[in-house]
């Protein structure tokens, strides 16, 4: 079918536009060919969904380049013709190349049963049809390539982070003697290897219909490995601090015993001077900790860090509570002694006041004074009765008229 012949201006503009379009198409094809996703798919031993899709896509990509080469050859021919004197013959040639069925593709003969006798085994396309066909093929190829690249981008970083944490925690766990933790880390290594294999050989298995990446497997593994690494760090910290903590608990036990001895001694001394009602009750015996302290050494030697830490925490709490109780008892004893001395001083001060008020010969005052003094200087002193007697003497002195 003949096509209208262009004018010189039309031909020059059409050739220029065709060259520009061809160059843009070529640049995009080259970028696609060198893209990470395409290199990944073309260079990997693919399996599963990715293999099926890439096998079909690679055929489409090959056809795309075939069409482009035939199309580009036509553009070159039109540009060469435009470079010469644009006479009627050149204008007719350019018009035929750019508007006619000038792009010839070797399609191969159709099956014999459906083949036309005159089938030349090729397909003739217009430039516009060739561009439309390349555009459709380009879209199909980039969809697959971009999906694979997106999966890699989303998942590879997660797996690298998991691998780095495993590489740090695994040798640390091997020194801690925790078989459960070591076994869990080994299982995580296996899971990581399987996820990496999926990423490398079948990345599109992780591509979702809604255009997102399924990172759930990598995310769950990351959570488990993080927990295992924290556990390894905790055990390592316990191990590194174990000797110091055992020594501190041993010291705390000695401190508790000393605090009890001081409290008992103070109470014994005060019991001679102060009646029992004003003193704290006798202190209970302190449990023998020698066995439990010896067990700490055994746990330390066996590397049973979790059990050791639990026992250390329990002992630390018990000893802290006991020591605080012993010290409180000693303070209560000291306070009772101080209270007796305070009442003695108060009694003396009010006796002096009574003398200034002229009550030195007052028999009533004398009786109050003698009672309070007898109570305060009697051992053991009934502190409550003495306090009441001193208060009574105070009131009596305050009632004296000068």
ZAFINU-18202 format. One record per residue (C-alpha): residue number from 1; residue in three letters; chain; x, y, z. Coordinates in nm, 3 decimals, decimal comma, always signed. Layout:
<atoms>
    k    r  c       px       py       pz
  NUM  ALA  A        X        Y        Z
...
</atoms>
This chain:
<atoms>
    k    r  c       px       py       pz
    1  UNK  A   +0,000   +0,000   +0,000
    2  UNK  A   +0,142   +0,337   -0,104
    3  UNK  A   +0,188   +0,617   +0,150
    4  UNK  A   +0,165   +0,992   +0,091
    5  UNK  A   +0,500   +1,145   +0,005
    6  UNK  A   +0,625   +1,403   +0,256
    7  UNK  A   +0,755   +1,746   +0,171
    8  UNK  A   +1,116   +1,830   +0,244
    9  UNK  A   +1,023   +2,008   +0,569
   10  UNK  A   +0,796   +1,722   +0,677
   11  UNK  A   +1,062   +1,464   +0,600
   12  UNK  A   +1,334   +1,651   +0,790
   13  UNK  A   +1,111   +1,696   +1,096
   14  UNK  A   +0,989   +1,335   +1,086
   15  UNK  A   +1,340   +1,194   +1,062
   16  UNK  A   +1,459   +1,413   +1,346
   17  UNK  A   +1,167   +1,300   +1,566
   18  UNK  A   +1,227   +0,934   +1,478
   19  UNK  A   +1,596   +0,957   +1,570
   20  UNK  A   +1,514   +1,124   +1,903
   21  UNK  A   +1,252   +0,861   +1,984
   22  UNK  A   +1,487   +0,580   +1,889
   23  UNK  A   +1,764   +0,721   +2,109
   24  UNK  A   +1,526   +0,749   +2,407
   25  UNK  A   +1,408   +0,391   +2,356
   26  UNK  A   +1,766   +0,269   +2,330
   27  UNK  A   +1,867   +0,449   +2,651
   28  UNK  A   +1,579   +0,291   +2,842
   29  UNK  A   +1,656   -0,054   +2,705
   30  UNK  A   +2,021   -0,024   +2,802
   31  UNK  A   +1,925   +0,091   +3,151
   32  UNK  A   +1,691   -0,206   +3,183
   33  UNK  A   +1,959   -0,443   +3,060
   34  UNK  A   +2,213   -0,320   +3,318
   35  UNK  A   +1,967   -0,288   +3,606
   36  UNK  A   +2,031   -0,476   +3,928
   37  UNK  A   +1,705   -0,665   +3,901
   38  UNK  A   +1,777   -0,788   +3,548
   39  UNK  A   +2,133   -0,887   +3,635
   40  UNK  A   +2,003   -1,067   +3,943
   41  UNK  A   +1,747   -1,266   +3,747
   42  UNK  A   +1,973   -1,338   +3,450
   43  UNK  A   +2,265   -1,456   +3,664
   44  UNK  A   +2,089   -1,667   +3,927
   45  UNK  A   +1,987   -2,031   +3,931
   46  UNK  A   +1,617   -1,963   +3,960
   47  UNK  A   +1,344   -2,189   +4,093
   48  UNK  A   +0,969   -2,185   +4,145
   49  UNK  A   +0,758   -1,884   +4,061
   50  UNK  A   +1,057   -1,671   +3,967
   51  UNK  A   +1,190   -1,928   +3,719
   52  UNK  A   +0,852   -1,961   +3,548
   53  UNK  A   +0,803   -1,586   +3,520
   54  UNK  A   +1,161   -1,513   +3,416
   55  UNK  A   +1,164   -1,784   +3,152
   56  UNK  A   +0,865   -1,617   +2,987
   57  UNK  A   +0,999   -1,267   +3,050
   58  UNK  A   +1,341   -1,343   +2,902
   59  UNK  A   +1,168   -1,453   +2,580
   60  UNK  A   +0,977   -1,124   +2,581
   61  UNK  A   +1,302   -0,935   +2,641
   62  UNK  A   +1,471   -1,114   +2,351
   63  UNK  A   +1,182   -1,027   +2,122
   64  UNK  A   +1,194   -0,668   +2,243
   65  UNK  A   +1,558   -0,637   +2,139
   66  UNK  A   +1,481   -0,807   +1,807
   67  UNK  A   +1,208   -0,555   +1,730
   68  UNK  A   +1,432   -0,270   +1,842
   69  UNK  A   +1,717   -0,375   +1,614
   70  UNK  A   +1,486   -0,395   +1,313
   71  UNK  A   +1,320   -0,067   +1,408
   72  UNK  A   +1,653   +0,107   +1,469
   73  UNK  A   +1,781   -0,009   +1,130
   74  UNK  A   +1,484   +0,164   +0,965
   75  UNK  A   +1,554   +0,483   +1,160
   76  UNK  A   +1,918   +0,471   +1,044
   77  UNK  A   +1,808   +0,422   +0,684
   78  UNK  A   +1,573   +0,721   +0,703
   79  UNK  A   +1,844   +0,937   +0,862
   80  UNK  A   +2,091   +0,833   +0,591
   81  UNK  A   +1,840   +0,925   +0,321
   82  UNK  A   +1,771   +1,260   +0,487
   83  UNK  A   +2,142   +1,333   +0,482
   84  UNK  A   +2,143   +1,337   +0,105
   85  UNK  A   +1,981   +1,581   -0,137
   86  UNK  A   +1,609   +1,552   -0,075
   87  UNK  A   +1,485   +1,486   -0,422
   88  UNK  A   +1,165   +1,306   -0,510
   89  UNK  A   +1,329   +0,964   -0,479
   90  UNK  A   +1,467   +1,036   -0,129
   91  UNK  A   +1,137   +1,186   -0,012
   92  UNK  A   +0,949   +0,881   -0,135
   93  UNK  A   +1,198   +0,652   +0,041
   94  UNK  A   +1,177   +0,842   +0,370
   95  UNK  A   +0,798   +0,848   +0,354
   96  UNK  A   +0,787   +0,474   +0,295
   97  UNK  A   +1,031   +0,402   +0,575
   98  UNK  A   +0,859   +0,618   +0,839
   99  UNK  A   +0,494   +0,561   +0,745
  100  UNK  A   +0,490   +0,225   +0,565
  101  UNK  A   +0,542   -0,135   +0,678
  102  UNK  A   +0,919   -0,099   +0,679
  103  UNK  A   +1,013   -0,284   +1,000
  104  UNK  A   +1,073   -0,643   +0,896
  105  UNK  A   +1,085   -0,914   +1,162
  106  UNK  A   +1,190   -1,273   +1,105
  107  UNK  A   +0,895   -1,449   +1,264
  108  UNK  A   +0,959   -1,793   +1,122
  109  UNK  A   +0,702   -1,984   +0,919
  110  UNK  A   +0,361   -2,058   +1,068
  111  UNK  A   +0,268   -2,423   +1,136
  112  UNK  A   +0,228   -2,607   +0,810
  113  UNK  A   -0,139   -2,683   +0,864
  114  UNK  A   -0,225   -2,314   +0,887
  115  UNK  A   +0,046   -2,170   +0,663
  116  UNK  A   -0,034   -1,963   +0,356
  117  UNK  A   +0,139   -2,072   +0,041
  118  UNK  A   +0,296   -1,727   +0,008
  119  UNK  A   +0,402   -1,696   +0,376
  120  UNK  A   +0,752   -1,539   +0,363
  121  UNK  A   +0,835   -1,629   +0,727
  122  UNK  A   +0,855   -1,269   +0,837
  123  UNK  A   +0,633   -0,996   +0,977
  124  UNK  A   +0,625   -0,642   +0,840
  125  UNK  A   +0,535   -0,363   +1,084
  126  UNK  A   +0,499   +0,011   +1,067
  127  UNK  A   +0,721   +0,223   +1,287
  128  UNK  A   +0,424   +0,311   +1,509
  129  UNK  A   +0,328   -0,055   +1,548
  130  UNK  A   +0,687   -0,148   +1,630
  131  UNK  A   +0,705   +0,123   +1,898
  132  UNK  A   +0,371   +0,014   +2,046
  133  UNK  A   +0,486   -0,348   +2,054
  134  UNK  A   +0,816   -0,252   +2,224
  135  UNK  A   +0,629   -0,038   +2,477
  136  UNK  A   +0,409   -0,331   +2,578
  137  UNK  A   +0,706   -0,569   +2,600
  138  UNK  A   +0,909   -0,314   +2,799
  139  UNK  A   +0,626   -0,276   +3,050
  140  UNK  A   +0,596   -0,654   +3,093
  141  UNK  A   +0,971   -0,697   +3,145
  142  UNK  A   +1,015   -0,406   +3,384
  143  UNK  A   +0,724   -0,531   +3,594
  144  UNK  A   +0,906   -0,856   +3,665
  145  UNK  A   +1,250   -0,699   +3,700
  146  UNK  A   +1,128   -0,423   +3,931
  147  UNK  A   +0,938   -0,671   +4,148
  148  UNK  A   +1,249   -0,887   +4,195
  149  UNK  A   +1,462   -0,582   +4,272
  150  UNK  A   +1,206   -0,452   +4,520
  151  UNK  A   +1,197   -0,788   +4,700
  152  UNK  A   +1,574   -0,793   +4,723
  153  UNK  A   +1,588   -0,438   +4,855
  154  UNK  A   +1,326   -0,505   +5,123
  155  UNK  A   +1,450   -0,844   +5,242
  156  UNK  A   +1,829   -0,848   +5,192
  157  UNK  A   +1,896   -0,578   +5,450
  158  UNK  A   +1,683   -0,755   +5,708
  159  UNK  A   +1,864   -1,084   +5,650
  160  UNK  A   +2,203   -0,915   +5,663
  161  UNK  A   +2,115   -0,764   +6,002
  162  UNK  A   +2,000   -1,105   +6,128
  163  UNK  A   +2,319   -1,264   +5,999
  164  UNK  A   +2,535   -1,005   +6,172
  165  UNK  A   +2,354   -1,059   +6,504
  166  UNK  A   +2,385   -1,436   +6,470
  167  UNK  A   +2,756   -1,402   +6,390
  168  UNK  A   +2,799   -1,203   +6,710
  169  UNK  A   +2,579   -1,409   +6,942
  170  UNK  A   +2,664   -1,763   +6,828
  171  UNK  A   +3,031   -1,774   +6,940
  172  UNK  A   +2,935   -1,593   +7,260
  173  UNK  A   +2,667   -1,853   +7,337
  174  UNK  A   +2,916   -2,134   +7,278
  175  UNK  A   +3,112   -2,012   +7,581
  176  UNK  A   +2,810   -2,001   +7,813
  177  UNK  A   +2,718   -2,369   +7,839
  178  UNK  A   +2,348   -2,312   +7,765
  179  UNK  A   +2,250   -2,597   +7,533
  180  UNK  A   +1,900   -2,463   +7,472
  181  UNK  A   +2,030   -2,126   +7,361
  182  UNK  A   +2,296   -2,286   +7,140
  183  UNK  A   +2,035   -2,511   +6,980
  184  UNK  A   +1,800   -2,221   +6,913
  185  UNK  A   +2,079   -2,021   +6,750
  186  UNK  A   +2,169   -2,318   +6,529
  187  UNK  A   +1,805   -2,347   +6,422
  188  UNK  A   +1,801   -1,975   +6,344
  189  UNK  A   +2,109   -2,019   +6,125
  190  UNK  A   +1,922   -2,284   +5,928
  191  UNK  A   +1,617   -2,061   +5,889
  192  UNK  A   +1,837   -1,774   +5,773
  193  UNK  A   +2,000   -1,998   +5,512
  194  UNK  A   +1,658   -2,102   +5,380
  195  UNK  A   +1,539   -1,743   +5,357
  196  UNK  A   +1,857   -1,643   +5,176
  197  UNK  A   +1,808   -1,931   +4,932
  198  UNK  A   +1,454   -1,814   +4,864
  199  UNK  A   +1,571   -1,457   +4,814
  200  UNK  A   +1,846   -1,562   +4,573
  201  UNK  A   +1,662   -1,828   +4,373
  202  UNK  A   +1,293   -1,741   +4,398
  203  UNK  A   +1,252   -1,378   +4,510
  204  UNK  A   +0,912   -1,345   +4,342
  205  UNK  A   +0,774   -1,603   +4,584
  206  UNK  A   +0,781   -1,311   +4,832
  207  UNK  A   +0,603   -1,069   +4,596
  208  UNK  A   +0,241   -1,010   +4,692
  209  UNK  A   -0,048   -0,946   +4,449
  210  UNK  A   -0,100   -0,601   +4,600
  211  UNK  A   +0,254   -0,498   +4,504
  212  UNK  A   +0,411   -0,537   +4,848
  213  UNK  A   +0,686   -0,765   +4,975
  214  UNK  A   +0,619   -1,041   +5,227
  215  UNK  A   +0,884   -0,973   +5,491
  216  UNK  A   +0,704   -1,164   +5,768
  217  UNK  A   +0,949   -1,455   +5,768
  218  UNK  A   +1,251   -1,227   +5,793
  219  UNK  A   +1,081   -1,011   +6,056
  220  UNK  A   +0,987   -1,308   +6,276
  221  UNK  A   +1,339   -1,445   +6,249
  222  UNK  A   +1,482   -1,105   +6,341
  223  UNK  A   +1,263   -1,093   +6,653
  224  UNK  A   +1,371   -1,440   +6,763
  225  UNK  A   +1,739   -1,374   +6,700
  226  UNK  A   +1,720   -1,042   +6,886
  227  UNK  A   +1,571   -1,223   +7,185
  228  UNK  A   +1,841   -1,493   +7,168
  229  UNK  A   +2,118   -1,235   +7,140
  230  UNK  A   +1,978   -1,047   +7,442
  231  UNK  A   +1,972   -1,375   +7,631
  232  UNK  A   +2,335   -1,445   +7,538
  233  UNK  A   +2,434   -1,093   +7,645
  234  UNK  A   +2,251   -1,135   +7,976
  235  UNK  A   +2,420   -1,468   +8,048
  236  UNK  A   +2,759   -1,327   +7,951
  237  UNK  A   +2,704   -1,034   +8,185
  238  UNK  A   +2,607   -1,274   +8,463
  239  UNK  A   +2,916   -1,481   +8,395
  240  UNK  A   +3,146   -1,180   +8,391
  241  UNK  A   +2,999   -1,039   +8,712
  242  UNK  A   +2,955   -1,374   +8,889
  243  UNK  A   +3,276   -1,377   +9,093
  244  UNK  A   +3,225   -1,020   +9,207
  245  UNK  A   +2,860   -1,080   +9,298
  246  UNK  A   +2,944   -1,396   +9,494
  247  UNK  A   +3,209   -1,200   +9,683
  248  UNK  A   +2,959   -0,919   +9,748
  249  UNK  A   +2,697   -1,162   +9,881
  250  UNK  A   +2,957   -1,323  +10,106
  251  UNK  A   +3,046   -0,978  +10,238
  252  UNK  A   +2,676   -0,897  +10,281
  253  UNK  A   +2,633   -1,214  +10,488
  254  UNK  A   +2,920   -1,107  +10,712
  255  UNK  A   +2,770   -0,760  +10,742
  256  UNK  A   +2,434   -0,905  +10,842
  257  UNK  A   +2,594   -1,125  +11,107
  258  UNK  A   +2,790   -0,829  +11,244
  259  UNK  A   +2,476   -0,612  +11,248
  260  UNK  A   +2,293   -0,880  +11,447
  261  UNK  A   +2,579   -0,916  +11,692
  262  UNK  A   +2,585   -0,541  +11,746
  263  UNK  A   +2,207   -0,531  +11,796
  264  UNK  A   +2,214   -0,827  +12,039
  265  UNK  A   +2,500   -0,673  +12,237
  266  UNK  A   +2,324   -0,338  +12,254
  267  UNK  A   +2,001   -0,500  +12,374
  268  UNK  A   +2,182   -0,706  +12,635
  269  UNK  A   +2,349   -0,396  +12,772
  270  UNK  A   +2,027   -0,200  +12,768
  271  UNK  A   +1,825   -0,481  +12,928
  272  UNK  A   +2,020   -0,424  +13,249
  273  UNK  A   +1,910   -0,059  +13,258
  274  UNK  A   +1,576   -0,054  +13,072
  275  UNK  A   +1,273   -0,275  +13,138
  276  UNK  A   +1,191   -0,516  +12,855
  277  UNK  A   +0,864   -0,342  +12,765
  278  UNK  A   +1,052   -0,042  +12,618
  279  UNK  A   +1,295   -0,254  +12,418
  280  UNK  A   +1,244   -0,437  +12,086
  281  UNK  A   +1,178   -0,810  +12,119
  282  UNK  A   +1,477   -1,044  +12,129
  283  UNK  A   +1,628   -1,092  +11,785
  284  UNK  A   +1,575   -1,426  +11,610
  285  UNK  A   +1,871   -1,639  +11,528
  286  UNK  A   +2,022   -1,581  +11,186
  287  UNK  A   +1,998   -1,881  +10,952
  288  UNK  A   +2,319   -2,065  +10,878
  289  UNK  A   +2,415   -1,948  +10,530
  290  UNK  A   +2,728   -2,154  +10,492
  291  UNK  A   +2,552   -2,418  +10,283
  292  UNK  A   +2,388   -2,168  +10,051
  293  UNK  A   +2,714   -1,977  +10,008
  294  UNK  A   +2,890   -2,303   +9,924
  295  UNK  A   +2,622   -2,378   +9,665
  296  UNK  A   +2,704   -2,049   +9,495
  297  UNK  A   +3,056   -2,172   +9,437
  298  UNK  A   +2,925   -2,496   +9,287
  299  UNK  A   +2,690   -2,310   +9,052
  300  UNK  A   +2,977   -2,083   +8,955
  301  UNK  A   +3,204   -2,378   +8,880
  302  UNK  A   +2,934   -2,550   +8,671
  303  UNK  A   +2,859   -2,236   +8,470
  304  UNK  A   +2,490   -2,243   +8,564
  305  UNK  A   +2,457   -1,870   +8,523
  306  UNK  A   +2,079   -1,839   +8,529
  307  UNK  A   +2,037   -2,041   +8,848
  308  UNK  A   +2,332   -1,860   +9,002
  309  UNK  A   +2,182   -1,521   +8,926
  310  UNK  A   +1,848   -1,623   +9,073
  311  UNK  A   +2,009   -1,748   +9,395
  312  UNK  A   +2,225   -1,437   +9,422
  313  UNK  A   +1,921   -1,211   +9,380
  314  UNK  A   +1,734   -1,402   +9,652
  315  UNK  A   +2,027   -1,395   +9,896
  316  UNK  A   +2,088   -1,026   +9,834
  317  UNK  A   +1,724   -0,943   +9,915
  318  UNK  A   +1,718   -1,163  +10,226
  319  UNK  A   +2,045   -1,025  +10,361
  320  UNK  A   +1,948   -0,665  +10,292
  321  UNK  A   +1,618   -0,715  +10,477
  322  UNK  A   +1,788   -0,887  +10,771
  323  UNK  A   +2,061   -0,625  +10,801
  324  UNK  A   +1,805   -0,343  +10,794
  325  UNK  A   +1,603   -0,517  +11,065
  326  UNK  A   +1,907   -0,566  +11,289
  327  UNK  A   +2,013   -0,205  +11,252
  328  UNK  A   +1,660   -0,085  +11,324
  329  UNK  A   +1,656   -0,295  +11,641
  330  UNK  A   +1,988   -0,145  +11,752
  331  UNK  A   +1,856   +0,206  +11,686
  332  UNK  A   +1,547   +0,130  +11,895
  333  UNK  A   +1,768   +0,019  +12,185
  334  UNK  A   +1,981   +0,331  +12,158
  335  UNK  A   +1,666   +0,544  +12,146
  336  UNK  A   +1,535   +0,382  +12,467
  337  UNK  A   +1,862   +0,459  +12,646
  338  UNK  A   +1,857   +0,813  +12,514
  339  UNK  A   +1,498   +0,854  +12,630
  340  UNK  A   +1,597   +0,758  +12,989
  341  UNK  A   +1,885   +1,008  +12,982
  342  UNK  A   +1,655   +1,274  +12,839
  343  UNK  A   +1,402   +1,218  +13,121
  344  UNK  A   +1,679   +1,239  +13,380
  345  UNK  A   +1,792   +1,572  +13,241
  346  UNK  A   +1,433   +1,699  +13,227
  347  UNK  A   +1,371   +1,599  +13,588
  348  UNK  A   +1,683   +1,784  +13,701
  349  UNK  A   +1,585   +2,097  +13,508
  350  UNK  A   +1,239   +2,110  +13,665
  351  UNK  A   +1,388   +2,052  +14,013
  352  UNK  A   +1,600   +2,362  +13,960
  353  UNK  A   +1,294   +2,551  +13,840
  354  UNK  A   +1,098   +2,444  +14,146
  355  UNK  A   +1,377   +2,582  +14,366
  356  UNK  A   +1,363   +2,917  +14,185
  357  UNK  A   +0,990   +2,931  +14,236
  358  UNK  A   +1,031   +2,869  +14,612
  359  UNK  A   +0,893   +2,518  +14,608
  360  UNK  A   +1,196   +2,345  +14,750
  361  UNK  A   +1,014   +2,273  +15,078
  362  UNK  A   +0,687   +2,172  +14,914
  363  UNK  A   +0,616   +1,816  +15,031
  364  UNK  A   +0,385   +1,744  +14,740
  365  UNK  A   +0,652   +1,842  +14,490
  366  UNK  A   +0,904   +1,634  +14,678
  367  UNK  A   +0,685   +1,327  +14,656
  368  UNK  A   +0,644   +1,371  +14,277
  369  UNK  A   +1,016   +1,424  +14,241
  370  UNK  A   +1,114   +1,126  +14,453
  371  UNK  A   +0,882   +0,895  +14,263
  372  UNK  A   +1,021   +1,005  +13,925
  373  UNK  A   +1,379   +0,984  +14,049
  374  UNK  A   +1,331   +0,639  +14,195
  375  UNK  A   +1,191   +0,512  +13,866
  376  UNK  A   +1,467   +0,670  +13,653
  377  UNK  A   +1,750   +0,549  +13,876
  378  UNK  A   +1,612   +0,199  +13,931
  379  UNK  A   +1,756   -0,073  +13,707
  380  UNK  A   +1,597   -0,191  +13,498
  381  UNK  A   +1,399   +0,129  +13,446
  382  UNK  A   +1,028   +0,113  +13,369
  383  UNK  A   +1,053   +0,378  +13,102
  384  UNK  A   +0,681   +0,429  +13,049
  385  UNK  A   +0,618   +0,473  +13,424
  386  UNK  A   +0,919   +0,703  +13,455
  387  UNK  A   +0,799   +0,920  +13,167
  388  UNK  A   +0,457   +0,951  +13,330
  389  UNK  A   +0,613   +1,039  +13,668
  390  UNK  A   +0,832   +1,309  +13,513
  391  UNK  A   +0,529   +1,454  +13,336
  392  UNK  A   +0,340   +1,461  +13,667
  393  UNK  A   +0,631   +1,642  +13,834
  394  UNK  A   +0,638   +1,894  +13,548
  395  UNK  A   +0,272   +1,973  +13,593
  396  UNK  A   +0,318   +2,007  +13,968
  397  UNK  A   +0,610   +2,248  +13,928
  398  UNK  A   +0,420   +2,455  +13,675
  399  UNK  A   +0,140   +2,482  +13,925
  400  UNK  A   +0,358   +2,644  +14,195
  401  UNK  A   +0,270   +3,010  +14,255
  402  UNK  A   +0,580   +3,232  +14,298
</atoms>
